[in-house]
């Protein structure tokens, strides 16, 4: 297990992004029996929503890769394995459309036997990208892959790396939306073993872990995902 040696917080500014028409689908029935579905990122359900060149902020070339059945998700979890690389990986949650979502990204700042990585989170709300909050992490040893877990519970968001709580914050602006990843500058997303858990209303508070809707995906690249309509 990787243990963090030190962490430092940094703040950055952001840009702007346009909005899109969103088609939302129900993702779970409260009290329903647990359901498990295997879905590779190139299979049905995954859609890519690129920012059109006529929209504000198009120069950043950001594209959202969303699992559409999750678009009504409220309390949920996103887990995946990231084969550590120089390009980093970014993911989104509570994504209503291209103009409204929360996002996080992790990337290598300094490779080596005790690598340094940065984790940042930001919000795009009503088409405006807010400031970026960044934390620099120094790991005690180098690992070829990191297990990343994002917990979304009400207004609280917690990031776990290798099972260790690493970042936590609160935000009340977005109460529901989809899970997925984002790409920038035509750089694809490389992730493995994507798993999503969706909790019924109040399940996190009441501990009703038996009623979960579970999605698993096999190792895949987001480059295979077809574009949205």
MARVEX-726161 format. One record per atom (N, C-alpha, C): x, z, y; atom name. Coordinates in pm, 1 decimal, always signed. Atoms other than C-alpha are relative to their C-alpha. Layout:
<sites>
x  z  y  atom
X  Z  Y  CA
...
</sites>
This chain:
<sites>
x  z  y  atom
+84.0  +0.0  -119.1  N
+0.0  +0.0  +0.0  CA
+87.9  +0.0  +124.6  C
-73.7  +5.0  -125.0  N
+121.1  -83.9  +349.3  CA
-42.2  +116.6  +87.9  C
+31.7  -106.7  -94.8  N
+143.9  +209.7  +586.2  CA
+50.6  -41.0  +137.2  C
-36.9  +35.5  -135.5  N
+154.1  +166.3  +962.3  CA
+100.2  +100.2  +53.7  C
-101.3  -86.0  -58.6  N
+461.1  +300.9  +1135.5  CA
-37.4  +36.8  +141.9  C
+35.9  -27.5  -138.3  N
+339.5  +268.1  +1493.1  CA
-103.2  -100.4  +46.6  C
+100.2  +88.9  -57.4  N
+67.2  +110.8  +1705.3  CA
+1.6  +16.0  +151.2  C
-0.3  -1.3  -145.6  N
+41.9  +18.1  +2072.0  CA
-112.8  -89.6  +48.2  C
+112.7  +76.5  -51.3  N
-259.9  -103.7  +2271.5  CA
+39.8  -77.1  +124.8  C
-27.7  +87.3  -113.6  N
-245.4  -391.9  +2521.5  CA
-132.0  -63.9  +41.4  C
+122.1  +67.7  -45.1  N
-518.0  -561.2  +2733.2  CA
+35.0  -135.9  +55.8  C
-20.2  +135.2  -49.0  N
-549.4  -931.6  +2814.5  CA
-129.6  -52.4  +59.1  C
+117.2  +66.3  -53.5  N
-787.3  -1156.0  +3005.6  CA
-51.4  -104.9  -94.8  C
+59.8  +100.9  +87.7  N
-1015.8  -1424.9  +2855.5  CA
-52.7  -116.7  +78.7  C
+54.4  +120.5  -61.4  N
-1184.4  -1759.4  +2923.9  CA
-150.2  -3.3  -14.1  C
+143.3  +15.8  +12.8  N
-1536.4  -1900.6  +2895.0  CA
-31.9  -100.3  -108.6  C
+44.2  +89.8  +105.5  N
-1734.7  -2079.5  +2625.5  CA
-146.9  -29.2  +17.1  C
+139.3  +37.3  -9.5  N
-2065.5  -2262.5  +2604.3  CA
-81.7  +53.2  -114.7  C
+91.4  -47.3  +102.8  N
-2369.6  -2191.0  +2390.8  CA
-50.2  -116.3  -82.9  C
+58.0  +103.1  +84.7  N
-2541.0  -2381.7  +2109.6  CA
-139.0  +41.8  -40.7  C
+128.0  -31.4  +60.6  N
-2883.7  -2401.8  +1954.9  CA
+27.0  +68.4  -133.0  C
-26.1  -73.5  +122.9  N
-2896.6  -2148.6  +1672.6  CA
-121.5  -4.3  -91.4  C
+103.1  -5.5  +101.6  N
-3097.4  -2166.9  +1350.0  CA
+29.9  +119.8  -87.9  C
-25.2  -123.5  +72.2  N
-3127.0  -1821.7  +1196.4  CA
-85.3  +5.6  -125.7  C
+69.3  -14.9  +125.9  N
-3227.2  -1741.9  +840.3  CA
-0.7  +146.4  -41.3  C
+5.6  -135.9  +52.8  N
-3341.9  -1415.3  +683.3  CA
+105.2  +14.2  -109.0  C
-110.3  -17.0  +93.8  N
-3059.6  -1269.4  +476.9  CA
-29.6  +100.1  -109.5  C
+27.5  -99.5  +103.7  N
-3215.8  -984.5  +281.0  CA
-137.2  +60.5  +21.2  C
+125.9  -72.6  -7.0  N
-3539.5  -804.8  +202.9  CA
+28.4  +147.9  -21.4  C
-26.7  -142.8  +17.3  N
-3522.8  -426.6  +260.1  CA
-56.3  +51.4  -132.0  C
+42.9  -55.1  +126.4  N
-3540.7  -243.9  -70.8  CA
+12.5  -94.2  -116.7  C
-11.8  +96.3  +108.7  N
-3469.3  -556.5  -273.5  CA
+113.0  +39.3  -94.2  C
-105.0  -27.1  +97.3  N
-3257.9  -541.8  -588.0  CA
+130.0  -64.3  +44.5  C
-128.8  +59.7  -36.4  N
-2884.9  -611.6  -547.7  CA
+9.0  -144.8  -46.5  C
-17.0  +141.1  +30.0  N
-2800.9  -982.0  -540.8  CA
+145.2  -38.8  +20.7  C
-138.7  +44.5  -11.1  N
-2462.8  -1142.4  -599.5  CA
+5.5  -151.1  -13.6  C
-11.6  +145.4  -0.7  N
-2374.4  -1503.5  -519.9  CA
+146.2  -37.5  +16.9  C
-135.7  +53.3  -15.5  N
-2043.5  -1686.3  -570.0  CA
-7.6  -126.7  +83.5  C
+4.1  +117.9  -86.0  N
-1973.6  -1936.9  -292.6  CA
+137.2  -24.0  +60.9  C
-126.4  +38.8  -62.9  N
-1649.9  -2111.7  -201.4  CA
-28.3  -47.7  +141.7  C
+22.0  +35.9  -139.5  N
-1599.0  -2187.5  +168.4  CA
-32.6  -146.8  +18.3  C
+35.4  +139.9  -9.8  N
-1636.3  -2558.6  +99.1  CA
-135.9  -30.9  -58.4  C
+128.7  +20.6  +64.7  N
-1969.7  -2507.9  -78.5  CA
-112.8  +15.5  +101.0  C
+115.0  -10.2  -87.1  N
-2322.4  -2492.4  +59.5  CA
-8.8  +135.0  +67.1  C
+17.5  -123.9  -73.5  N
-2407.5  -2231.1  +320.1  CA
+98.1  +18.3  +113.2  C
-100.6  -9.3  -106.4  N
-2089.4  -2260.0  +527.3  CA
-14.7  -119.4  +94.2  C
+10.6  +106.5  -100.0  N
-2114.6  -2458.8  +851.5  CA
+102.9  +23.0  +109.2  C
-94.3  -7.2  -111.6  N
-1870.9  -2536.9  +1130.7  CA
-72.3  -42.9  +126.8  C
+62.9  +29.7  -128.1  N
-1995.3  -2527.7  +1490.1  CA
+108.3  -17.3  +105.4  C
-106.2  +20.7  -99.6  N
-1734.9  -2689.4  +1717.2  CA
-54.3  +6.2  +141.9  C
+34.9  +5.0  -141.4  N
-1736.3  -2655.5  +2095.6  CA
+13.6  -143.9  +46.9  C
-2.8  +139.7  -45.5  N
-1828.2  -2994.5  +2242.3  CA
+90.1  -13.7  +122.0  C
-94.0  +20.7  -110.5  N
-1586.6  -3145.9  +2493.1  CA
-68.0  +5.4  +136.2  C
+70.3  -7.9  -127.9  N
-1857.1  -3141.3  +2760.7  CA
-33.8  +143.5  +37.2  C
+34.6  -139.2  -26.2  N
-1896.6  -2763.2  +2734.3  CA
+115.8  +74.1  +66.1  C
-108.2  -80.2  -59.5  N
-1703.5  -2506.2  +2941.2  CA
+88.9  +60.0  -108.1  C
-92.1  -61.9  +93.5  N
-1392.7  -2382.6  +2766.5  CA
+41.1  -87.4  -115.4  C
-28.8  +84.9  +116.0  N
-1356.5  -2685.9  +2536.3  CA
+148.3  -16.3  -25.8  C
-143.6  +21.3  +17.8  N
-980.6  -2702.2  +2592.5  CA
+59.5  +94.4  -102.6  C
-52.5  -92.1  +99.7  N
-935.6  -2403.1  +2364.2  CA
-27.2  -48.5  -141.1  C
+24.3  +61.7  +130.3  N
-1077.3  -2615.1  +2078.0  CA
-34.6  +102.5  -106.5  C
+39.9  -102.0  +97.0  N
-1233.9  -2314.7  +1910.3  CA
-122.6  -46.7  -78.0  C
+112.3  +31.6  +85.9  N
-1464.9  -2372.7  +1616.6  CA
-37.1  +123.0  -82.1  C
+47.9  -109.6  +83.8  N
-1679.4  -2115.0  +1438.4  CA
-35.3  -55.4  -137.3  C
+32.4  +34.9  +138.5  N
-1704.4  -2136.1  +1059.1  CA
-85.8  +113.9  -53.6  C
+94.9  -106.7  +27.1  N
-2015.8  -1937.1  +969.2  CA
-68.3  -18.3  -134.9  C
+81.7  +2.6  +120.6  N
-2197.4  -1844.2  +650.9  CA
-144.5  +15.4  +45.4  C
+130.0  +3.1  -65.0  N
-2545.4  -1942.1  +765.1  CA
-102.6  +99.4  -56.6  C
+96.2  -100.5  +47.8  N
-2747.7  -1715.0  +529.4  CA
+21.7  +139.7  +57.3  C
-26.4  -132.5  -57.0  N
-2586.0  -1420.4  +710.7  CA
-44.8  +12.6  +144.7  C
+21.8  +4.8  -143.6  N
-2718.9  -1513.5  +1054.8  CA
-89.6  +109.9  +55.9  C
+81.0  -111.9  -47.3  N
-2965.4  -1222.4  +1073.8  CA
+62.4  +134.9  -35.2  C
-62.9  -124.2  +45.9  N
-2716.4  -962.1  +948.5  CA
+10.2  +102.4  +113.1  C
-15.3  -110.4  -95.4  N
-2714.1  -623.4  +1121.7  CA
+114.3  +89.7  -47.1  C
-106.3  -84.2  +56.1  N
-2521.5  -353.9  +931.8  CA
+58.0  -71.3  -121.6  C
-60.1  +82.2  +105.5  N
-2274.7  -530.3  +705.7  CA
+150.2  +23.5  -7.9  C
-144.5  -8.3  +20.4  N
-1919.2  -564.2  +579.4  CA
+52.9  -138.2  -33.7  C
-71.4  +123.1  +33.7  N
-1680.1  -860.3  +568.3  CA
+136.6  +38.0  -53.8  C
-129.6  -25.7  +61.7  N
-1382.0  -842.4  +332.0  CA
+63.5  -132.5  -41.8  C
-71.0  +118.0  +47.9  N
-1116.3  -1102.0  +258.0  CA
+148.7  +31.1  -8.4  C
-144.7  -11.1  +11.7  N
-750.9  -1143.5  +165.1  CA
+64.1  -109.9  +82.8  C
-72.6  +95.9  -83.5  N
-519.4  -1311.2  +414.9  CA
+142.4  -15.2  -51.3  C
-140.8  +25.7  +33.8  N
-200.4  -1470.5  +277.0  CA
+79.0  -5.1  +130.6  C
-64.8  -16.8  -129.9  N
+25.8  -1359.8  +561.1  CA
+79.3  -125.5  +37.4  C
-67.5  +120.0  -47.8  N
+142.3  -1660.3  +763.4  CA
+16.0  +5.7  +150.2  C
-31.7  +0.4  -143.3  N
+262.2  -1749.9  +1110.6  CA
-120.1  -34.9  +86.8  C
+113.5  +44.7  -80.6  N
-73.2  -1897.1  +1220.7  CA
-100.6  +110.8  +25.5  C
+97.0  -106.0  -16.3  N
-271.9  -1577.0  +1182.1  CA
-136.8  -41.8  -51.5  C
+136.3  +29.0  +43.3  N
-642.6  -1558.2  +1102.2  CA
-95.9  +72.3  +93.8  C
+101.4  -58.5  -86.9  N
-951.1  -1494.1  +1314.4  CA
-135.7  -1.1  -67.6  C
+131.9  -8.0  +61.1  N
-1299.4  -1384.2  +1208.7  CA
-101.6  +44.3  +104.1  C
+106.6  -31.9  -93.0  N
-1635.0  -1335.4  +1378.6  CA
-110.5  +77.2  -72.6  C
+112.4  -75.7  +53.8  N
-1935.0  -1107.4  +1328.2  CA
-103.0  +16.0  +110.6  C
+112.4  -1.1  -93.9  N
-2275.0  -1061.5  +1492.5  CA
-1.0  -129.9  +82.6  C
-5.1  +129.9  -68.1  N
-2241.7  -1433.2  +1577.5  CA
-140.9  -58.1  +7.3  C
+132.4  +57.4  -21.5  N
-2574.5  -1545.3  +1722.5  CA
+9.3  -150.1  +19.1  C
-28.2  +140.8  -23.6  N
-2436.9  -1879.7  +1840.8  CA
+138.9  -7.2  +61.9  C
-134.9  +14.3  -54.2  N
-2122.2  -2021.0  +2002.9  CA
+20.6  +73.2  +131.0  C
-13.0  -71.7  -125.9  N
-2195.9  -1834.1  +2323.0  CA
-16.8  +149.2  -12.5  C
+23.7  -142.7  +19.3  N
-2257.5  -1491.4  +2167.6  CA
+53.9  +44.4  -135.3  C
-57.9  -51.7  +124.0  N
-2032.9  -1324.4  +1909.3  CA
+112.9  +97.5  +30.7  C
-118.8  -83.9  -3.0  N
-1769.9  -1060.2  +1842.7  CA
+106.7  -67.3  -85.4  C
-108.7  +64.9  +73.3  N
-1429.1  -1175.9  +1723.0  CA
+121.4  +91.3  -8.9  C
-128.3  -66.8  +17.4  N
-1103.3  -1034.6  +1588.4  CA
+100.8  -100.1  -54.2  C
-107.4  +85.8  +50.2  N
-769.5  -1191.7  +1508.4  CA
+123.0  +84.3  -28.7  C
-126.7  -64.1  +33.3  N
-449.8  -1078.9  +1338.8  CA
+105.5  -107.8  -16.4  C
-108.1  +96.6  +12.5  N
-115.4  -1256.6  +1358.3  CA
+133.2  +73.1  -5.5  C
-135.2  -54.9  +8.7  N
+252.1  -1197.5  +1290.8  CA
+70.2  -20.0  +133.8  C
-76.8  +6.5  -124.1  N
+453.3  -1117.1  +1603.7  CA
+149.0  -8.9  -30.0  C
-141.0  -1.7  +37.4  N
+787.3  -1045.0  +1438.0  CA
+10.0  +18.2  -151.0  C
-13.1  -13.2  +145.7  N
+851.2  -1118.2  +1066.9  CA
+122.8  +83.0  -35.7  C
-114.9  -77.0  +46.1  N
+1098.3  -920.6  +859.3  CA
-41.7  +101.2  -104.1  C
+31.4  -101.1  +101.6  N
+1119.4  -636.1  +607.5  CA
-100.1  +104.9  +49.8  C
+101.2  -86.7  -62.8  N
+914.2  -419.9  +851.4  CA
-68.4  -82.3  +109.1  C
+56.2  +95.7  -95.4  N
+697.9  -685.2  +1017.8  CA
-85.7  +65.2  +107.5  C
+86.5  -40.3  -110.2  N
+521.6  -645.5  +1349.4  CA
-114.8  -100.0  +10.6  C
+117.6  +85.1  -14.0  N
+167.5  -780.0  +1380.2  CA
-84.5  +49.3  +115.6  C
+93.9  -39.3  -105.2  N
-92.7  -779.8  +1653.0  CA
-142.0  -24.4  -48.6  C
+142.7  +11.7  +28.2  N
-464.7  -723.2  +1614.0  CA
-72.6  +3.9  +133.5  C
+75.6  +1.3  -124.5  N
-698.9  -818.3  +1896.8  CA
-148.1  -20.4  -28.4  C
+143.2  +26.5  +8.7  N
-1073.4  -812.0  +1948.0  CA
-52.8  -33.7  +138.5  C
+61.3  +40.8  -125.7  N
-1293.0  -967.6  +2214.5  CA
-144.8  -38.4  -26.2  C
+141.6  +33.8  +7.8  N
-1654.7  -1055.7  +2288.8  CA
-28.0  -124.4  +82.0  C
+56.3  +111.1  -75.4  N
-1816.8  -1381.7  +2391.0  CA
-149.0  +29.2  +14.3  C
+138.0  -42.0  -26.3  N
-2149.7  -1295.3  +2555.6  CA
-59.1  -86.6  +109.5  C
+64.7  +92.4  -92.4  N
-2385.8  -1536.2  +2728.3  CA
+97.3  -108.1  +47.1  C
-92.5  +108.5  -28.6  N
-2111.7  -1798.3  +2711.6  CA
+126.7  +39.0  +71.5  C
-118.3  -46.1  -73.7  N
-1849.4  -1585.4  +2887.1  CA
+87.0  +84.1  -92.4  C
-93.5  -74.9  +82.8  N
-1541.8  -1461.9  +2700.9  CA
+60.0  +114.3  +80.2  C
-52.2  -117.1  -69.3  N
-1447.6  -1108.7  +2798.7  CA
+147.8  +20.9  -26.3  C
-140.6  -31.4  +17.6  N
-1105.8  -948.4  +2808.1  CA
+32.9  +31.3  -145.0  C
-47.6  -24.8  +135.8  N
-899.4  -916.6  +2489.9  CA
+67.6  +136.8  -5.2  C
-67.4  -127.6  +24.5  N
-800.1  -573.3  +2360.9  CA
+92.1  -18.8  -120.3  C
-99.5  +28.4  +103.5  N
-480.4  -594.7  +2156.1  CA
+75.7  +127.0  -38.7  C
-79.4  -110.2  +52.2  N
-299.8  -343.6  +1936.8  CA
+115.1  -58.5  -81.4  C
-118.7  +46.0  +73.3  N
+53.9  -401.8  +1808.2  CA
+28.6  +99.8  -111.6  C
-19.4  -82.7  +118.4  N
+116.6  -270.8  +1456.1  CA
+134.5  -30.1  -63.9  C
-126.0  +14.6  +72.3  N
+452.0  -211.9  +1285.4  CA
-21.2  +52.8  -141.2  C
+21.5  -36.9  +138.8  N
+431.7  -206.4  +904.6  CA
+130.1  +50.4  -63.3  C
-117.9  -59.9  +61.8  N
+664.3  -5.9  +684.6  CA
+69.2  -94.8  -96.8  C
-62.4  +98.3  +89.0  N
+723.6  -300.8  +451.0  CA
-76.2  -131.4  +6.8  C
+58.9  +133.6  -2.7  N
+650.7  -669.2  +413.6  CA
-87.6  -21.2  -123.1  C
+91.8  +30.4  +108.5  N
+352.7  -775.6  +202.4  CA
-37.0  -147.8  +8.3  C
+35.7  +141.8  -4.5  N
+269.2  -1135.2  +101.5  CA
-144.0  -24.1  +39.1  C
+140.9  +15.9  -34.0  N
-101.6  -1072.7  +159.2  CA
-56.5  +132.5  +48.6  C
+67.1  -119.3  -51.2  N
-323.5  -828.3  +349.4  CA
-147.5  -6.2  -36.5  C
+142.9  -11.1  +24.3  N
-667.7  -711.3  +243.2  CA
-63.7  +52.5  +127.5  C
+62.6  -30.8  -128.6  N
-886.1  -707.0  +554.0  CA
-147.0  +32.9  -23.3  C
+139.4  -40.1  +12.1  N
-1218.6  -524.5  +578.6  CA
-55.6  +35.0  +137.0  C
+67.0  -24.2  -128.0  N
-1452.8  -526.5  +877.5  CA
-133.7  +66.4  -26.8  C
+125.2  -72.3  +15.7  N
-1730.3  -266.3  +888.1  CA
-79.6  -9.7  +130.6  C
+88.6  +15.1  -114.7  N
-2024.2  -334.6  +1120.9  CA
-119.6  +91.6  -22.3  C
+105.4  -99.1  +18.6  N
-2265.4  -39.6  +1162.2  CA
-58.0  +38.1  +134.9  C
+59.5  -27.1  -130.5  N
-2501.7  -25.3  +1457.3  CA
+91.4  -51.1  +110.7  C
-89.8  +43.3  -107.5  N
-2288.8  -36.8  +1776.0  CA
+147.4  +26.0  -29.6  C
-137.5  -39.3  +34.5  N
-1970.7  +70.7  +1588.2  CA
+65.5  -103.3  -90.3  C
-75.2  +101.4  +73.9  N
-1702.5  -162.3  +1451.1  CA
+135.1  +58.5  -39.5  C
-122.8  -59.0  +51.6  N
-1413.1  -52.0  +1230.1  CA
+74.8  -102.1  -84.5  C
-86.9  +90.0  +76.3  N
-1123.3  -258.5  +1097.0  CA
+87.7  +80.9  -93.8  C
-88.4  -59.9  +99.5  N
-939.3  -162.8  +777.3  CA
+100.8  -104.7  -46.5  C
-105.7  +83.5  +56.5  N
-605.8  -312.5  +668.5  CA
+58.1  +72.6  -120.1  C
-47.7  -61.4  +123.6  N
-502.7  -242.4  +309.3  CA
-67.0  +135.4  -24.5  C
+73.6  -122.9  +22.7  N
-770.4  +26.8  +299.3  CA
+17.0  +106.8  +106.4  C
-25.0  -97.7  -106.0  N
-644.9  +206.0  +612.6  CA
-76.5  -37.3  +126.4  C
+68.8  +23.5  -126.6  N
-865.5  +239.0  +922.6  CA
+103.4  -25.1  +108.9  C
-102.3  +43.9  -94.3  N
-672.4  +56.6  +1193.9  CA
-51.2  -10.7  +143.0  C
+56.3  +18.8  -134.3  N
-905.5  -12.1  +1487.5  CA
-148.4  +34.3  -2.6  C
+139.7  -39.8  -8.2  N
-1241.7  +119.3  +1604.2  CA
-45.2  -12.5  +145.1  C
+57.1  +3.1  -134.1  N
-1466.5  +52.4  +1903.9  CA
-151.4  -11.2  -9.2  C
+145.1  +7.5  -8.6  N
-1829.1  +49.0  +2018.8  CA
-40.3  -106.1  +100.8  C
+55.1  +98.5  -92.0  N
-2036.1  -224.6  +2183.9  CA
-145.9  -21.4  -38.7  C
+143.3  +8.0  +29.3  N
-2415.3  -250.6  +2213.3  CA
-62.6  -134.8  +33.4  C
+60.5  +123.5  -50.7  N
-2460.5  -604.6  +2343.8  CA
-62.4  -88.1  -107.6  C
+52.0  +85.8  +106.2  N
-2513.8  -785.6  +2012.0  CA
-42.0  +87.6  -117.4  C
+52.3  -87.5  +105.9  N
-2734.1  -622.3  +1747.2  CA
-11.0  -69.5  -134.7  C
+11.7  +73.2  +126.4  N
-2745.3  -897.5  +1481.5  CA
+68.2  -134.5  +14.3  C
-63.1  +132.0  -2.5  N
-2575.2  -1222.3  +1385.6  CA
+85.1  -22.7  -122.5  C
-68.1  +43.0  +120.7  N
-2369.3  -1409.3  +1129.9  CA
+144.3  +44.3  -11.1  C
-139.6  -27.8  +32.2  N
-2033.1  -1353.1  +964.4  CA
+72.7  -130.9  -24.7  C
-78.3  +120.0  +26.4  N
-1752.9  -1604.6  +941.4  CA
+139.0  +9.7  +60.0  C
-136.5  +9.6  -50.7  N
-1421.2  -1720.1  +1083.2  CA
+2.9  -93.6  +120.2  C
-14.2  +98.7  -106.5  N
-1292.2  -1915.0  +1382.1  CA
+136.7  -66.8  -8.9  C
-122.5  +79.8  -4.8  N
-1030.8  -2185.4  +1423.5  CA
+27.9  -37.5  +144.5  C
-39.8  +45.8  -132.8  N
-835.9  -2283.7  +1733.5  CA
+109.1  -105.8  -13.1  C
-100.4  +106.6  -5.8  N
-630.7  -2593.6  +1816.9  CA
+13.7  -71.6  -134.6  C
+3.8  +75.0  +126.4  N
-734.2  -2763.5  +1490.4  CA
+83.8  +63.7  -110.8  C
-73.0  -71.1  +104.4  N
-553.2  -2499.2  +1284.8  CA
-100.2  +63.9  -95.3  C
+95.7  -46.7  +98.7  N
-743.3  -2428.7  +963.9  CA
+16.3  +147.3  -33.0  C
-1.1  -139.3  +43.7  N
-829.1  -2086.2  +823.3  CA
+34.4  +5.1  -147.8  C
-38.6  -17.8  +139.6  N
-656.0  -1984.1  +500.7  CA
-31.8  +143.8  -42.0  C
+39.1  -132.1  +47.6  N
-829.4  -1692.1  +330.7  CA
-34.1  -7.9  -147.9  C
+32.7  -8.6  +141.7  N
-897.9  -1576.1  -22.7  CA
-98.9  +113.7  -23.1  C
+85.8  -109.1  +48.2  N
-1157.8  -1363.5  -202.2  CA
-89.1  +56.9  +109.2  C
+92.0  -45.2  -103.9  N
-1417.6  -1346.9  +72.8  CA
-118.6  +70.8  -64.1  C
+110.9  -78.5  +53.0  N
-1681.1  -1080.3  +8.2  CA
-79.7  +56.0  +116.9  C
+87.9  -50.2  -104.7  N
-1980.2  -987.9  +222.1  CA
-101.4  +96.4  -60.0  C
+101.2  -96.2  +39.4  N
-2202.9  -681.0  +190.3  CA
-99.1  +16.7  +114.2  C
+103.7  -15.3  -101.2  N
-2534.3  -652.1  +372.8  CA
-85.4  +121.3  -34.3  C
+71.6  -124.8  +23.4  N
-2695.0  -310.9  +406.7  CA
-141.5  -8.6  +54.8  C
+136.0  -10.5  -54.5  N
-3072.6  -256.8  +440.1  CA
-0.3  +93.2  +121.1  C
+11.6  -83.9  -118.9  N
-3192.9  -80.4  +754.8  CA
+28.2  +145.8  -33.1  C
-37.9  -141.2  +14.3  N
-3036.2  +265.8  +787.4  CA
+75.7  +31.3  -129.3  C
-69.2  -26.5  +126.2  N
-2849.8  +221.4  +456.8  CA
+131.1  +74.3  +22.3  C
-128.1  -66.2  -25.6  N
-2520.2  +329.3  +613.1  CA
-21.5  +148.5  +28.2  C
+24.2  -139.2  -32.7  N
-2670.3  +649.1  +750.7  CA
-53.7  +77.2  -119.6  C
+64.7  -69.9  +110.4  N
-2873.3  +733.3  +439.9  CA
+77.0  -8.2  -130.3  C
-81.7  +9.8  +119.8  N
-2611.6  +630.7  +185.7  CA
-66.0  -75.6  -113.3  C
+67.9  +74.3  +104.8  N
-2843.6  +393.5  -2.4  CA
+82.6  -123.0  -36.1  C
-91.1  +108.9  +31.0  N
-2554.7  +182.4  -131.7  CA
-49.6  -87.0  -116.3  C
+47.9  +77.3  +115.1  N
-2760.0  +58.5  -429.4  CA
-70.9  -126.7  +42.9  C
+73.1  +116.8  -46.9  N
-2956.9  -188.9  -217.4  CA
+91.0  -86.2  +86.1  C
-94.5  +83.7  -71.3  N
-2685.6  -436.7  -122.1  CA
-19.7  -145.0  -38.3  C
-5.0  +142.1  +27.3  N
-2686.1  -809.5  -89.1  CA
+145.9  -39.1  +7.3  C
-143.9  +22.0  +11.6  N
-2340.6  -922.9  -201.0  CA
+29.6  -148.8  -15.4  C
-48.1  +135.8  +15.2  N
-2166.1  -1256.8  -155.5  CA
+148.6  +5.6  -32.3  C
-141.6  +11.9  +31.1  N
-1832.6  -1342.6  -314.4  CA
+38.8  -146.4  +9.3  C
-47.0  +137.8  -0.1  N
-1627.9  -1655.3  -256.5  CA
+134.5  -6.1  -67.7  C
-129.2  +20.4  +62.9  N
-1339.0  -1791.3  -453.7  CA
+101.0  -40.2  +105.9  C
-100.6  +40.2  -98.5  N
-1005.0  -1862.0  -277.5  CA
-24.6  -141.3  +46.9  C
+29.6  +131.5  -55.1  N
-1057.5  -2153.5  -44.2  CA
+52.2  -6.9  +141.5  C
-38.6  +23.6  -138.4  N
-963.5  -2304.0  +289.9  CA
-121.0  -45.2  +77.3  C
+112.9  +39.5  -82.9  N
-1209.2  -2343.1  +573.8  CA
+7.6  -147.9  +36.9  C
-12.3  +141.0  -34.4  N
-1077.0  -2698.5  +617.9  CA
-98.2  -86.1  -76.3  C
+93.4  +76.1  +82.0  N
-1324.9  -2806.7  +348.8  CA
-144.1  +13.5  +46.6  C
+136.6  -27.5  -43.3  N
-1631.1  -2681.0  +538.8  CA
-51.2  -116.1  +83.7  C
+57.6  +109.7  -74.7  N
-1863.5  -2948.4  +670.7  CA
-49.5  +49.2  +134.0  C
+45.7  -35.3  -131.9  N
-1971.4  -2954.8  +1033.6  CA
-147.1  +29.1  +1.6  C
+141.2  -33.2  -14.0  N
-2301.5  -2812.3  +1149.0  CA
-75.4  -115.3  +59.2  C
+84.4  +106.3  -53.3  N
-2594.9  -3025.5  +1250.5  CA
-4.2  +6.7  +151.3  C
</sites>
